[in-house]
Amino acid sequence: MAEEDKPVAPRPDELLNLPVAGFLAATAAKLPIPGGGSVAGVVGGLSAALGEMVLAFTIGKKRYADHAAEHEHLAARLARARGMFADLTSDDATAYGLYQQAGRHQGDDKDEKMAEATAAAINVPRDMTALALSVLTDLVASGAHCNPYLLTDLSAAAVLAEAVVRLSDYNVRVNAAGMDDRSTADELRQASARDVKRAEELRIAVEEIVSKVV
């Protein structure tokens, strides 16, 4: 392959501006980003977006007028989560770049830079996990009184949000393995495992709502 034909990795701030086909192609290419962390961020944004769609087809219907304020509140929360996932998608790609730079660093402070890069590589998926759990909680609340024709979309949103937590758990575990502080690494892995379990419980709660109608 000629040098000019080699794929070029998008910048972290460009990821969410790629067309869907372009993002898929970049993910498939031999490029460092987008990778699993960036994909998790996009999946999280899709989860929140599906939740917003469910509420969009619910708000304004007379049948749910008594819950309008709650629905508006949940819709605003999910919209905010969608934006935060977009930011975290870029943050994950930036954290990966920091890790690469730290690995190539030759100075006496290399260990310090590696520790900082590892912390960033762990903090982003932990933030994604917290946000995905928040989305799952909002999806459960949304399912209590929503348009029944959109319940399968609500369930899809829950599955995607749970997937974010699982994907983030992988990244936490692999990066925690490189930490010198074994006690902190173990605590991170345990906390992440608890979050995986909680995400599963919330996804099941959504599916139980759906199963009563579908």
ZADRENKOL-753605 format. One record per atom (N, C-alpha, C): residue in three letters; x, y, z. Coordinates in steps of 0.05 Angstrom, whole numbers, plus 32768, in hexadecimal, padded with zeros to 4 digits. Each point is the difference from the previous one (the first is absolute). Layout:
N
ALAXYZ...
END
This chain:
214
MET80117FE88000MET7FEF80188000MET801280198000ALA7FFA80127FEEALA801080197FFEALA7FFB8010801AGLU801480108007GLU7FFF80108018GLU7FE780118001GLU7FFA800C7FE8GLU7FE980127FFFGLU7FE57FF28002ASP80017FE57FFCASP7FE77FF18001ASP7FFA7FF4801CLYS801380038012LYS7FFC7FF5801BLYS7FEA8010800FPRO7FEF7FF2800FPRO7FEB800E800EPRO800C80138016VAL7FF380168004VAL800A80138014VAL7FEC80018017ALA800A7FFD8018ALA7FEF80008018ALA7FF3801B8004PRO7FE680018005PRO7FF3801A8005PRO800A800B801BARG7FFF801A8003ARG8006800C801AARG7FEA7FFA8013PRO80058000801APRO7FEB7FFA8014PRO7FE880127FFCASP8004801A7FF9ASP7FEA80127FFEASP7FF17FFD7FE5GLU800A7FEE7FEFGLU7FF37FFC7FE6GLU7FED7FE78000LEU80037FEF8014LEU7FF37FE68000LEU7FE280037FFCLEU7FF380118010LEU7FE380037FFELEU7FF6800F7FE8ASN8013800C7FF1ASN7FF8800E7FE8ASN80027FEF7FE7LEU800A7FE78004LEU80027FEE7FE9LEU7FE47FF67FF9PRO7FFB7FFC7FE6PRO7FE77FF27FF9PRO80007FE4800BVAL7FE97FF48002VAL7FFF7FE4800CVAL80127FEE7FF0ALA7FFF80017FE6ALA80117FEE7FEFALA801D80068005GLY800780198004GLY801C80078005GLY80097FF7801BPHE7FEF80018014PHE80087FF6801APHE80047FE28000LEU7FEE7FF27FF2LEU80037FE37FFDLEU801A7FF97FF1ALA8006800E7FEBALA80187FFB7FF1ALA801980058011ALA80008016800FALA801780078011ALA80037FEB8016THR7FEA7FF6800ATHR80027FEB8015THR800B7FE77FF5ALA7FF97FF97FE7ALA800A7FE77FF3ALA801D80027FF7ALA800A80197FFCALA801A80037FF5ALA80167FFB8015LYS80187FFD7FF6LYS80177FFC8011LYS8009801B800BLEU7FF080098013LEU8004801A800DLEU7FFC7FFE801EPRO800F80108010PRO7FFD7FFE801DPRO7FE5800A800AILE7FF580137FF2ILE7FE580098008ILE7FF080047FE6PRO7FE57FFB8002PRO7FF17FF88018PRO80047FE38007GLY80017FFB801AGLY80017FE4800AGLY7FE97FFA8012GLY80047FED8012GLY7FEA7FF78011GLY7FF580168011GLY80118011800BGLY7FF680158011GLY7FF080157FF1SER800980077FE8SER7FF180137FF0SER7FE57FF47FF8VAL80007FE77FF9VAL7FE77FF27FF9VAL7FED80008017ALA800B7FFB8018ALA7FEF80018018ALA7FF2801B8003GLY800F80157FFBGLY7FF4801B8002GLY7FEA80047FEDVAL80047FF77FE7VAL7FEB80037FECVAL7FE77FEF8007VAL80057FE88009VAL7FEA7FEE8008VAL7FF1800D8017GLY800E800C8013GLY7FF2800E8016GLY7FEF80167FF6GLY800A80107FEDGLY7FF180167FF4GLY7FE77FF57FF2LEU80027FEA7FF3LEU7FE97FF47FF2LEU7FEB7FF68015SER800A7FF68016SER7FEE7FF78015SER7FEF8017800AALA800E80168007ALA7FF180188009ALA7FED800A7FEBALA800980007FE7ALA7FF0800A7FEAALA7FE67FF07FFCLEU80037FE68003LEU7FE87FEF7FFELEU7FEC80068017GLY800B80048017GLY7FEF80088017GLY7FF2801A7FFAGLU800E80137FF5GLU7FF380197FF8GLU7FEA7FFC7FECMET80057FEF7FEDMET7FEC7FFA7FEBMET7FE67FF5800DVAL80037FEE8013VAL7FE97FF4800DVAL7FF08016800DLEU800D8012800ELEU7FF28016800DLEU7FF480147FEDALA800E80047FE9ALA7FF680137FECALA7FE57FF67FF5PHE7FFC7FE57FFEPHE7FE77FF57FF6PHE7FEC7FFC8016THR800780088018THR7FEE7FFE8017THR7FF6801C8009ILE801380138001ILE7FF9801B8008ILE7FEB800C7FEDGLY7FEB800C800CGLY7FEC800C7FF0GLY7FE77FEF7FFCLYS80027FE78008LYS7FE87FEF7FFELYS7FEF80038018LYS7FE680037FFCLYS7FED80048016LYS80027FEB8015ARG80047FE77FF7ARG80017FE98012ARG801680048016TYR8015800F7FF9TYR801680028013TYR8003801D800AALA7FEB80107FFEALA8001801C8007ALA80088004801EASP7FF77FEE8011ASP80078002801CASP801E7FFC8006HIS800E7FF47FEDHIS801D7FFA8004HIS801180127FEEALA7FF480157FF5ALA800F80117FEEALA8019800D800CALA7FFE800A8018ALA8016800D800DALA80177FEC8004GLU7FF97FE88009GLU80157FEB8004GLU800D7FF97FE6HIS7FF07FFD7FEBHIS800B7FF97FE6HIS801280167FF5GLU7FF980198003GLU801180167FF7GLU801A7FFF800FHIS7FFF7FFB801AHIS80187FFE8011HIS80127FEA7FF7LEU7FF57FE87FFBLEU800F7FEA7FF7LEU800C80047FE4ALA7FF1800D7FEEALA800980067FE5ALA801880138001ALA7FFF80138012ALA801780138003ALA80187FF2800BARG7FFC7FEE8013ARG80177FF1800BARG800D7FEE7FEBLEU7FEF7FF37FF0LEU800B7FEE7FEBLEU800E80107FEAALA7FF680187FF9ALA800D80117FEDALA801C8009800AARG80008006801AARG801A8008800CARG80137FE88000ALA7FF67FE88006ALA80117FE87FFFALA800B7FFB7FE4ARG7FF080057FECARG80097FFC7FE4ARG801780127FFAGLY7FFF80198009GLY801580137FFCGLY80197FF8800FMET7FFC7FF68018MET80177FF88011MET800E7FE77FF4PHE7FF17FEE7FF5PHE800C7FE97FF2PHE801180097FE8ALA7FF680157FF2ALA8010800A7FEAALA801B800B8009ASP7FFF800E8017ASP8019800B800BASP80137FE98009LEU7FF47FEB800CLEU80107FEA800ALEU800C7FEF7FE9THR7FF280007FE9THR800B7FF37FE9THR801B800D7FF8SER8000801A7FFFSER8018800F7FFASER80157FFC8016ASP7FF780018019ASP80127FFD8017ASP800E7FE57FFFASP7FF27FEB7FF8ASP800C7FE67FFFASP80177FFF7FEBALA7FFA800C7FE9ALA801480017FEBALA801880108009THR7FFB8016800ETHR80168011800ATHR80117FF18015ALA7FF27FF18011ALA800E7FF08015ALA80127FEB7FF3TYR7FF77FF47FEATYR80107FEC7FF2TYR8019800E7FF5GLY7FFC80187FF5GLY8017800E7FF5GLY801580068016LEU7FF680088017LEU801280058017LEU80107FE78007TYR7FF27FE97FFFTYR800E7FE78007TYR80157FFA7FECGLN7FFB80047FE7GLN80147FFB7FEBGLN801880138003GLN7FFB80198006GLN801580138004GLN80117FF88018ALA7FF37FF88016ALA800F7FF98018ALA80117FE77FFBGLY7FF67FEE7FF0GLY80107FE87FF9GLY801980067FF0ARG7FFE80157FF0ARG801880077FF0ARG80138013800EHIS7FF7800B8017HIS80108014800EHIS80197FF3800BGLN8017800F7FFDGLN801A7FF58008GLN800B800E8019GLY7FF28013800BGLY800B80108016GLY7FFF7FF1801BASP800D800C8014ASP80017FF4801BASP7FE47FFE800DASP7FEE80117FF6ASP7FE58000800BASP7FEC7FEE7FF1LYS800B7FEC7FF1LYS7FEF7FEE7FF1LYS7FEC7FF28011ASP80097FF68018ASP7FEE7FF18011ASP7FE880128009GLU800780198006GLU7FEB80138008GLU7FEC80047FE9LYS800A80047FE8LYS7FEF80047FE9LYS7FEF7FE87FFAMET800C7FE88003MET7FF07FE87FFCMET7FEA7FFD8015ALA800680078018ALA7FEB7FFF8015ALA7FE980137FFBGLU800780187FF6GLU7FEC80147FF9GLU7FEF7FF67FE9ALA800D7FF47FECALA7FF27FF67FE9ALA7FED7FE98007THR800A7FEF8011THR7FF07FE98009THR7FE880098010ALA800480148011ALA7FE9800B800FALA7FEB800B7FEDALA8008800F7FEBALA7FED800B7FEDALA7FF27FE97FF1ALA800F7FEB7FF9ALA7FF47FE97FF2ALA7FEC7FF18011ILE80018004801AILE7FED7FF38012ILE7FE980138007ASN800680198003ASN7FEC80148008ASN7FEA80037FEBVAL80077FFF7FE7VAL7FEC80047FEBVAL7FEC7FE98000PRO80087FE77FFFPRO7FEC7FEA8002PRO7FF08000801AARG800C80088016ARG7FF180028019ARG7FEA80167FFEASP800780167FF2ASP7FEC80157FFCASP7FEA7FF67FEEMET80087FF17FEBMET7FEC7FF57FEEMET7FED7FED800FTHR800B7FF08012THR7FF07FEE800FTHR7FEC800E8011ALA80098015800FALA7FEE800F8011ALA7FE9800D7FEFLEU8007800A7FE8LEU7FEC800C7FEFLEU7FED7FEB7FF5ALA800A7FE97FF8ALA7FEF7FEB7FF6ALA7FEC7FF68015LEU80097FFE8019LEU7FEF7FF88016LEU7FEA80158005SER800780197FFDSER7FED80158003SER7FEB7FFE7FE9VAL80097FFB7FE8VAL7FED7FFD7FE9VAL7FEE7FE88005LEU800B7FEA800ALEU7FEF7FE88006LEU7FEB80078015THR8007800E8014THR7FED80088015THR7FEA80117FF3ASP800780127FEEASP7FEC80117FF3ASP7FEE7FF07FEDLEU800C7FEB7FF4LEU7FF07FEF7FEELEU7FEB7FF18010VAL80087FF68018VAL7FEC7FF28011VAL7FEA80138007ALA800780198008ALA7FEB80148007ALA7FEF80067FE8SER800C80027FE8SER7FF080077FE8SER7FEC7FEA7FF9GLY80087FE78006GLY7FEF7FEA7FF9GLY7FE67FFD8010ALA8000800E8017ALA7FE87FFE8011ALA7FE7800A7FF3HIS800380167FF0HIS7FE9800C7FF3HIS8009800B7FE5CYS80017FEE7FECCYS8009800A7FE5CYS7FF07FF27FEAASN8002800B7FE9ASN7FF37FF57FE8ASN80077FE37FFDPRO7FEC7FEE8001PRO80077FE37FFFPRO800B7FF77FE5TYR7FFB80107FEBTYR800B7FF97FE6TYR801F80057FFELEU800B800D8014LEU801C80068001LEU800F7FEF8015LEU7FF37FED800CLEU800D7FF18016LEU80177FEF7FF6THR7FFE7FF67FE8THR80177FF07FF6THR801880127FFBASP7FFC80197FF9ASP801680137FFEASP800C8006801BLEU7FEF80018014LEU80098005801CLEU80127FE88008SER7FF87FE87FF9SER800F7FE98007SER801B80007FF1ALA7FFF80087FE7ALA801980027FF0ALA80138014800DALA7FF58016800AALA80118015800DALA800D7FF48019ALA7FF17FF0800FALA800B7FF48018ALA80167FEC7FFAVAL7FFD7FF17FEBVAL80157FEC7FF8VAL8019800F7FF8LEU7FFD80167FF2LEU801880107FF8LEU800E800C8018ALA7FF0800B8013ALA800C800C8017ALA800F7FEB8011GLU7FF47FE88002GLU800E7FEB800EGLU801A7FF97FF2ALA80007FFF7FE5ALA80187FFA7FF1ALA801680148006VAL7FF9801A8003VAL801480148007VAL800E7FF9801AVAL7FF07FF78014VAL800C7FF9801AVAL80137FE87FFDARG7FF87FED7FF0ARG80117FE87FFCARG801980077FF0LEU7FFE80107FEBLEU801780097FF1LEU801380108012SER7FF580118010SER801180108012SER800E7FEF8015ASP7FF27FEB8009ASP800D7FED8013ASP80187FF37FF4TYR7FFF7FF97FE6TYR80187FF57FF3TYR801780138001ASN7FFB80197FFAASN801580147FFFASN800B8006801CVAL7FEF80008014VAL80098004801BVAL80137FE98009ARG7FF77FE87FFAARG80107FE98009ARG801B7FFF7FF2VAL800180057FE6VAL80197FFE7FF2VAL801380168008ASN7FF680188006ASN801180158009ASN80087FFE801DALA7FEE7FF68010ALA80077FFC801DALA80177FEC8003ALA80027FEE7FEDALA80167FEC8001ALA801B800D7FFFGLY800280187FF5GLY8019800E7FFDGLY800680138017MET7FEF80018014MET800480128017MET80147FF48014ASP80108011800BASP80137FF78015ASP7FF27FFC801BASP7FEB80108005ASP7FF17FFE8019ASP7FEC7FE97FFDARG80077FE88009ARG7FEF7FE97FFCARG7FE680038010SER8001800C8017SER7FE880038010SER7FEB80117FF2THR800980177FF5THR7FEE80117FF0THR7FF67FF27FE8ALA80117FF17FF2ALA7FF87FF27FE8ALA7FEA7FEC8007ASP80047FF18016ASP7FEB7FED8009ASP7FE6800E8006GLU80018016800DGLU7FE8800F8007GLU7FF180097FE6LEU801080097FECLEU7FF480097FE7LEU7FF27FE97FF2ARG800D7FE98000ARG7FF47FE87FF3ARG7FE77FF7800EGLN80008001801AGLN7FE97FF88010GLN7FE980137FFCALA8006801A8000ALA7FEB80147FFCALA7FF47FFD7FE4SER80117FFB7FECSER7FF77FFD7FE5SER7FEE7FE77FFDALA80087FEA800EALA7FF07FE78000ALA7FE48005800CARG800080108015ARG7FE58006800DARG7FEF80107FEDASP800C80127FF1ASP7FF180107FEDASP7FF57FEF7FE9VAL80107FEC7FF7VAL7FF67FEE7FECVAL7FE77FF18009LYS80017FF88019LYS7FE97FF2800CLYS7FE880138002ARG800580198008ARG7FEA80138003ARG7FF480067FE4ALA801180037FECALA7FF680057FE5ALA7FEE7FE97FF7GLU80087FE88006GLU7FEF7FE97FF8GLU7FE58001800EGLU800080078019GLU7FE78001800FGLU7FED80167FF4LEU800B80167FF9LEU7FF080167FF5LEU7FF67FF87FE4ARG80117FF37FF0ARG7FF77FF77FE6ARG7FE97FEC8002ILE80027FEE8014ILE7FEB7FED8005ILE7FE6800E8009ALA800380158010ALA7FE9800F8009ALA7FF1800D7FE8VAL800F800A7FEDVAL7FF3800B7FE8VAL7FF27FE97FF0GLU800E7FEA7FFDGLU7FF47FEA7FF1GLU7FE77FF5800DGLU7FFF8001801AGLU7FE87FF7800FGLU7FE980127FFAILE8006801A7FFDILE7FEA80137FF9ILE7FF67FFA7FE4VAL80137FFB7FEEVAL7FF97FFA7FE4VAL7FF07FE67FFESER80087FEC800FSER7FF47FE67FFESER7FE280008009LYS7FF88014800FLYS7FE480018009LYS7FEE80097FE9VAL800C800C7FECVAL7FF0800B7FE9VAL80067FF17FE6VAL80197FF97FFCVAL80087FF47FE6VAL80007FE28003
END
